[in-house]
Amino acid sequence: MAIEKEAFKEALRGWASGVTVVTSRSGDRVHGMTVSAFSSVSADPPLVLVCANHSSSTHGLIEEAGVFAVNILASHQQDVSNVFASSKHEDSRLQQVSWTEGETGAPLIDEALASLECKVTSAHREGSHTIYVGHVQAVHTTEAEPLLYYKGSYRSLHCDD
């Protein structure tokens, strides 16, 4: 039974998630993109997965380099998310934000809540995306609140501590 694409998208808008920017580097080329399809897979060994659209430049770089970083954005980084979510200036996104090079060579977004440097262990092409499973090589964390996305807009985390 086929479903309508818009109905599927509307259903997924109800899934609240953190916001990540996935980055990669191959030689002098660096790219990044906002990714909502990110998840932990295993604690032992430490594995995560990201889904990258075949049409993105970042997808090709991950495939070529075999490494990526998942930058989990902090609540004050909405502008960073917007830069990497826009299809405009895809080749110059990293010139618009502050970042440092990680141990794998992948860019790490400064002030991110966490950055996970990964080496690709497997890739699975499904539909319009590739699911990359990465073995976490290094972890970098800061103290901050997460940037959340729900029903088409950014949200704040409200906790009673």
BELURNOR-V487089 format. One record per helix or strand of 3 or more residues. SS is the DSSP state (@ for helix, = for strand). FROM is the first residue (numbers start at 1). LEN is the number of residues. If there is no record, write none. Layout:
# BELURNOR-V487089
SS&FROM&LEN + SS&FROM&LEN
This chain:
# BELURNOR-V487089
@&5&8 + =&20&7 + =&29&7 + =&38&6 + =&46&8 + @&57&9 + =&67&6 + @&78&8 + @&90&7 + =&99&3 + =&107&3 + =&114&13 + =&129&13 + =&148&3 + =&153&3
